[in-house]
Amino acid sequence: MTDPDRYPRLSRIDSPADLRALPEGDMPEVARELRDYLIESVGRSGGHFGANLGVVELTVALHRVFDTPRDRLVWDVGHQAYPHKILTGRRDRIESIKRKDGLAPFPARFESEFDTFGVGHSSTSISAALGMAIAAQRRGDDRRIVAVIGDGAMTAGMAFEALNHGGGMQPEPDLLVVLNDNQMSISENVGAMSRMLGHLMASRRLNDVRERLKRSMRRGSWLWRFVKRWEAHAKGMFAPSTLFEQLGFHYTGPIDGHDMPALLHALKTVNALKGPQLVHVVTTKGKGYDRAEQDQIEYHAVGPFDPTVGVVKKAAPAKPTYTQVFSDWLCDMAAADPLLYGITPAMREGSGLVRFSKEFPERYFDVGIAEQHSVTLAAGMACEGGKPVVAIYSSFLQRAYDQLIHDVALQDLDVLFAIDRGGVVGPDGPTHSGSFDLSYLRCIPNMVVMAPADENECRMMLSTGFRHPGPAAVRYPRGNGPGARIEQELKTLPIGRGEIRRHGSRIALLAFGAPLAAAEQAAPEFDATVANMRFVKPLDEALVLELARTHEALVTLEDNVVAGGAGSAVVELLAARGIEIPVLMLGLPDHFQHHASREDLLAEGRLDPAGIRAAIRERWPQMRSAPATASAGAA
């Protein structure tokens, strides 16, 4: 329970109705208590940190002014929604966030009626809120719809598509967009949008004057139309014309997002207005915790830490992560090939491009949160002889699927996709899970699709894909591998060739990527052969057919959904050749897995050693307790 002595106001807020029952003069103190509570609770549990500290006053003001949940509040991305969760009945569970059976890491409709739209990926809020506003308007409901979007998320094309639609509609939708401008996404923001917001100098006095004038006259009258024209000219004199005004949104701001009276005044003003509205709020990521303000990237998301000490840098892990393997390979290959270009959609840190951005700045391209653009940009580079490498999370590549097919694969262009977070990712939940990439990549013509089983194999596959004259993808999991020794030479692998890691009999385990280690641990109980398949496309058909000829049953293992995945490729080959043999396909289940540790989620899919053994015993009970006479080898 929240300590009422330390948090006398916050401890009494179990819903926004309780917040609205307090005197308005108490709101700054509510915000102070909420910020202190965030620092304390995230310090104990870990989680997203800096963005949440930056929206404390804004969150309090939104729930104070608007009648949530009747009025709809739509958060973009959601890594800034911890204060929202705390004020909407989840205060005492906030430390369970991202843990198994705990609070979801982002707003989730199943969790609370206050979470009006489930999020996790960027730039969806305006589209969703516009849809809500249209539906409410059509049925005569006067509820207010509010989208809260960061300036980083505003770099995505989807945000502009929604602004373009909402600002040009008749009748005009009653939609409020709150632009939370903190000059950051995870890294620093890039591009012309960031520069435009940095130069905006709207006059608060001008806003007050024009709103008083418009409220005093009849909408549509000649005087009202004159004031509207004057407003456009006046804004041109006092402040640069904004893109938002040109798109049909009435612009208010910029407003200090940590000035509670100013926030409340602005939100009350726009709450009384009709039509598309945009309020520009300027905040500081990490506000109220000096270390987070000074190092906004480090404190974007944190593990448990002592707030009095700050985040303590951990010693380098004994085994490099797959992301680190990619980072080192990218710099080594860039030194060897001047045609290499590195592209990231706003994930420099997460995808491992920090070192590359410093050593090869002229060949580094952060395009902002614009996954579609990143892929077609790479296609254009490849048309002119470049060798682009797109570093992207598996779940984010989903957003650029048409570009992957139409702009890269259809034209057979030389683009390498380094796909991080393949398979389950754990605490970030289903929005970030890379459960589908083997399925959605395997069906695309011209693609080469690889899944490494260890760190050294990852490095070799990256070199293989880079040297291949066409589209290629290397998908690797989050975190560490088994600890293989990494060779520094930029070796390649023969495309479409797997290997035998363990010779056995009766059952053959065909592992694609990360599940190989678990397969090798499970195999001795059944004297099973273990194959490291390496390539999902092209499949090593000769190896599959040989294993089918010499064994009684096959088991496929992949850190991917079973539907349409690597196991499906094996079964399709066998069916096409008319070969009848029992096949057990193990992979991720046919439902969205909730947040938990990576180990828990793999166990749920029976992709850990115990799960593999149990699944084989259930399918073929006669094969248990086979003699362990296998010998290791490679073919």
N, C-alpha and C positions, 0 to 999 in steps of 0.2 A: 504493500500500500504506500501511496505517496505521503511523505511526512508533512502533516498540516502545519507544523511549526516552521519548517523551512519554506514551504510552498503554500501559504495560507489561502491564496486565491486559486491557484492551479488545482489544488487538491479538492476543490469544490466543483470543478468543471468536469462533468461526465458527458456533456453534450454541448453543442453550440447554443442551445437554448439557455443553459446555465451561464454561458459567457455573455449572452445578450441581456441577462437579468442583472448583471453587475453594472455599477455606474460607469458611464463612458470615461470618466476621469481615471478609472482604475486600469484602463487598457495598457498604458505604458508599463505598469507594474506586472500585469499579466504576461506581457512580452518578456520582461526581465526574468520572471520566474520560469517561463517556458524555455528560454535560452539556457539558463542554468541547469534546468532539468535535462535538456538535450545533451549538454556537455557531460553531465554525470552519467546518464544512462548509456549513451553511445560509448563513453569511455569504458564502461563495464562489458558491453556486448559487442562492440565494433559495428561497422555499418557505414552507410553514406553519412557524411559529416558536414563538410563545408557548405554545400548547397542548402542543407536544412537550416544551418545557422543564418544564412542570408535571407531566408523568407519568413523569419519568425514574426516580425511586425506585419508583413503582408498577409500572412495566414490569419492572424488574429483579426485584422481589419476586415478581411473578406467574410469570415464567419460572423463578425459583429454586424456588418451592414446587410448582408444577404441572408435570407430566410432558408438556410440549408437545413435539411436536404430537399425541401420543396424547390428552392432555387438550386439549380444544378451547377456544381463546381467541378470542372474538368482539368486535371493536372496533366501537364505534358511530361513525358518520360517517367516521372514519379520518384526520382531519387531525391526530391526536395519535399516529399510528402510526410515525413515523420511528424512535424508539428501538426499537420492536418490529422494524422492518426491519433495523436495525443489528445487533441481537442474534441475528437469524435468518439469517445468511449473506449479507447484502447490504450490509455495512459499507462495503466499498471501492467500491460503486456508488452510494452515497447521493447523491453530487453530481450524478448523472444524472437525479435525480427530476424528473418533469414535462417532461423533454425528449424529443424524438422518439427512439424506440428505447431510451429509458432506463427507469428504474424507474417504475412506475405511481404516480400521486399519492396513491392510497389503497390499502388492502389489496385484493388481487385474487387470486382462486383460481388463475388461470393462471400466476401469478408464483412462488408458493411454497406448499408444503404447510402452512406455518405460518399462511397467510392462509386461515382456514377459511371465511370468508364475505366475498364482495365487497361493498363499501360505498362510500359517497360522499354519500348522503342520510341525514338524521338519523333516529334513534329506531327503527331496525330490529333492534338487537342482541338485545333481550330476546326478541322473537318468534322470531328465527332460533335463538338458543341454546335456547329452550324446545323448538322442534322437534327440535333435535339431541338434547336430553336425553330426550325422549319416545322417539325412535327407538332410542337407546342402551339405555334401560331395557327396552324391549319385546324386544330381542334378548339381554338378559342381560349387557350390557357395562357395566362399572363405571367407565368413564372419566368424568372430571369435565368439566363444561361451565361456562364462565365468560363472562359478558357484561360488558363495561366500557362504561358509559354516563355521559355528563356530565349535570350538573344542567340545562343548557340543553336537551339532547335529551329530558330527562324531562318537558318541558312539552308534548310532543306526545301526542295521544290514542292513537296506536299503542302507545306505551310502557305506558300504563295498561291498554289492552286485553290486552296480554301479561301484565302483573302480575296482573290480575283472573283470567285463565285459569290461569296457573301456580300462583297461591296457593290456588285452589279445587279443584284436581284430586285425585282418588284413583285409583290410588296417587299419593303426592306425588312429583313429579319432583325429582331431585337437581340443582338448578340454583343457581348462585351468580351474583348480580348485584352488581357493584362499582360503586357510585355515586361518580363522580369529581366532587366538588363544589368548583367554583372561582368560583362566582357570576357566571360569564360564559358566553356563547356566543361570537358575534363581538362583539356589543355586550353591555352589562350585561343580566343576566337580569331578567325581569319576571314579575309575577303572584304568586299565593298560594303556589305551590310553592316559590319562592325564599324567601318569608318563613318558611314552615314549616321549611325546612332551616336557615335562619339562627337559629331559636329552639331547635333540638334540643340537648339537654344530656344525652346518655346517659352513664351512669357506667361507666367501664371496669372498676372493681372489681365492680360489680353483675353485669356480663357474666361476669366470671371466676367469681364465686360460683355463679351459676345453672348455668353449664356444668359445673362440678365436681359439683354436686348431681345433675344429670340423668345424667351419665355413670356415677354410682355406683349407679344403680338400674335395674331392669328396665323397659324401655319398655312402657307400657300398664298398669303396676301402679297400685294405688290411690295409692301414695306418689308415683309419677311424675305422675299426674294432679293430685294436690294441689300439687306443686311448679309444675306448669304454671299452675295457677290463681294461686298465690302470685306467680309471675313477672309475670303481667299486672298484679296489684295493686301489686307493688313498683315496676314500671316507671312506673305512674301516680303513685307517690309521689316517685320520684327524678328522673323525666324525663317530658316530655310524651309521651303516647301517639302513636305515629306511624301515618300512613296505611299504611305498609308492613306493620306488624304486623297491622293490620285487614284487609289484603288477603291475609294468610296467609304472609308472609315473616318469618322470624326475623331481627330487626334487630340489627346490631352496629355501634357507633360513637357519635359520630364519632371518627375516627382521624386523626392528623396524617400526611398523605400524604408528608411529607418526613422522617419519623422511621423509618429503615430497620428497626431492631429491633422497633418497634411494629407496623409493617406485616407483617413476617415472622411475628410472633407471632399477629396477627389472622388472617392467611391460613392459617397452619397449623391454627389452632383450627377455622375453618369448614370446612377441607378434611376434617376428621374427622367432620363433622356430616352428617346426611342431611336431605333435604327442601329446600324453597325457602329460600335464605339471601340476605340483602342486607347488604353491608358498606359503610358510609358513610365515604368517605375525603375529607378536606378538603385541597385543594392550592391552590397559587398559580400562576396562569397567568403564564408568563415567569420562573419561579423560577430564580434563579442568575445572571440578567442584569438588572442594576438598571434599565436603560432599558425593558426589556420588562415588568418588574414595575410600573413607574410609568406606562407608557402601553400598557395591554394591548390596546387596540383597534388602535393603530398597528402594533404588533408581532404581531398575529394572523398575518398573512402578509406577507412582505417580498420585495423583489427583492434581488439581490446587494448587500452592504454591508460596510463595514469595522467589525468588532465593537469596535475601539478608539475609533471615532468615533460609531457608531450610524447609524441611517437618516437620510440627508440629504434634507430636503424638496426636491422637484423644483420647478422653476419651472412656472408654469401653462402647459399646452400651447398651442401656437398655435391649434389647432382643438379646440373642446370635444368631449368624448365624448358619445355619445347619452345616457348616464346623466345628464350635466350638463345637457343640453338638457331632459330630463324634469324635473330638479330645479328649474331656473329656471322652466319652464312651470308647474309645480305651485304654486309660490309666487305667480306672477303671476295665475294663475286663481283661487287661494284669495283673493287680495286683491280680485278682481272679483266673486266669488260666495261669499257666506257659508255656503252649503249644502254646499260641498265638504268632504269628509272624506278624509284620507289614511290608508291601512291598509298595514301591512307585516308579514309573518310573520318577524320577527327579522332583517330585512335592511336596517336603517336606512342603514348606510354603503354597502353594495353596490348598493342600488336608488336611492340618491340622495335620501334623505329627511332628512338631517342639518339642512339649512337650514330645511326646513319644520317639523321638530320643534321648532326654537327659535323660529321666528316665529309659529307657529300651534299651540302646545302643546295647547290644548283641542280641536283638531280632528285631532290626530295619535294613531294607535293602533298600537302594537306589540303584537301578540297572542302573541308567543313563536313557537316553531317549531310552528305549528299552521295549516298551509295550508288545510285543510278549513274550520276555524273562520273564518279570515279571509274566505273567500268568502261563507259564509252570514251572517256578521256584516254584510258589505256589503249582502247581499240584504235583511236586516232594516232596515238604515238606509234603503235605497231605498223600502221599503214605507211609511215615514213621511216621505217627501219629501226625504230626504237625497240628496246627489250623491256617492256614495263612489267613490274611485279606489283600486284594489288594485294596488300596486306589487309585482311578483313576478317571479322568474326563470322563464323558459320551462320548464326542467326541474322546477321546484318546483310549477308550476301543474298538472303531470301528477298530482300527489298529491291535487288537489282537483277532479278531473274530474267526479265525480258531482255535487258541489255546483254546479259551473259549469253543468251541464246541468239538474239537477233543481230547484235553488233559485234560479237566476238566469234562465237562458234560457227554461225552460218557463213561467215566470211573466212573462217579457218585462220584467224589472226594469232600472231605469236604473243600471247599474254599468259603469264603465270599467276595463278591465284594461290596465295599462301593463306590457308584458311585455318585460323586459330579457333579454339573453343569448339572443336568438333566433338560430337557426342554429348554426354551429360556434363553440366558445368557445376551443379550443386546448389549453393545457397541463393544464387540469383534467380532460380526458379525457371519456369517454362518459357518465359519471354526471351531468355538468353540461352536456352538449350540448343545445341547443334545436332539435334536428333534426326534431321531429315536430309542432310546434304548428300550422303551417298545415294539416296533415292533420287533426289532431284538433279544430281549431276550425271548419274549413270545413263539416264535416258536421252542425253543430248549427244547428237552425232559430233564427231571430230574431237571430243574431249578425251583426254587422258586423265584418269582419276587414281590417285595413290593414297595409301593409308599406312604410315610408318608404324612399326612395332617397337622401335626404340629410338634413342636420340641420334645415333650415328646413321641409322637408316633414314631418318628425317632429313639430315643434311644431304645425303646422297640423292634422295628423291627431289629435293629442291633443285639440286644441280641437274638432275635428269629432266625435270619439267622445264627448267630455264633453257637447256640446250635443245629441247624438242622444238621443232619448227611448227608450232601450232598451239592451240589452247591446252593448258594443263592445269591441274589442281592437286595440291598436296594438303590434305586435311589432317590436322593433328590435335590432340586433346589439350585441355587446360592442365597446367601443373607439370609435375616431374614425370620422367619415364623411368624405366627399370635401372638406369645407371650404366648404360653401355659406353665403352670407350669411344670417344669421338676422334675420327681421323681428320686431320687438317686439310688433306688433299681434296680438291673438288671433284670427287669421283662421281660417275654416273652408273645407273643400273640398266640392264637390258629391259626394254619396255615390254610389259606383258609376261614377265617371268617371275614365278614364285620360287619357294625353296622348301625342302623338308627339314624341319628342325628336330624331329624325333621319329625314328622308325619303329613301328609297332605292327599290330595285326587287328583284324576284325573291324575296328572302328577308326575312322580318320577324322580328326578335328581340323577344320579349315578356318583359320583365324585371319581376319582382315583388320590389321592395325593393332590398336592398344590391347584388345583381349588376348593377344598371343601369350602374354605372361601368365594369365590365369589358365589358359588352355594347357600350357606346359606343366603347371602344378597339378591340374586335374587328371592329366593323361595316364600317369603310372597305374592308377587303380584299375584301369581297363586295358592296359598295355596298348594304348591308342597311338596311332601315328599322328603327328602334329605338323601341319603345313602352314608356313607363313606365306600367305597369298600375295601380299604386297599391293597388287594392282586390282582394283575393282573394275576398271575399264582401261585397256582391254584385259579381259579375264584370261588367266593362264589355262586355256582349254585343255592343252595336252596334260597338264598336271591333274586337273579335275578328272579327266577321263581315265587316267592311269590309276588314280585313287579309287574311283568307282569300280574299276575292273578287279582290283586286288583286295577290296574290303567288302564287308557285309553291310555297312551303314556309314553314312556321312553326317557330321555335325558342323554346321556353319556358325560362326560367332562374329558379331559386329556390334560396335558401339553406335548403333543407328537403329531406327525403326525397322522391323522385319519387312513391312510392306514395301516392295519395290527396291529393296536394298541389295547388298552383296549376296546374301543367301538366295534371293530371288534370281540373281544372275546364274548361280550354280544350277538351280532347279530348271530354269529355262533352257540351259545348255543340255542337261540330261534329257529333258523332254524332247528337244529338237533332234537328239540322236537316238531316241527310242530306247533309252536305258532306264530300266526299272530298278531302283535301289532306294531303301528307306533313307529319308533325309530329315534331320531335326534342325530347324532353324532357330537359333537363339539370338535375341536382340532386344531392343527396348520395346516396352509394351505399347499397345495401341490405345494409349490415353496420354494426356499431358501430365507428366510427373511434377509433383509439387516440389518446393524447395526442401532440400536436405543435403547431406554431404554427398560428394561424388561416390563414395564407397557405398552408402545406403542405396543410392539410385541404381548403381550397377548390380547390387545384390537383388533389387526388385526385378531387374531384367534377367536374373540368373546368369550374370556375366562375371561373377566372382568364382573362385575355385569350388567352393561348397555348392553354389547354385548350379554350376556345370555338372558336377557329379550327380546331384539330386535329379536333374533333368534327364540325364542319360539313364540312371537307374529306373526312373519312372517309365521311360519309353522302352527300354530293353532290359528288363530285370534279369534276364538270363545271362547278361554280359558282365554282371558285377563280379568282383574279386578275381579278375584275370591275373595271371602271373606277370610280375613286373620283370620281364626279360628283355626289355627294349634297349637298344643302343642309340646313342645320339649320333647325329650326322647331318650332312647337308648335301643337297642335290641341286 
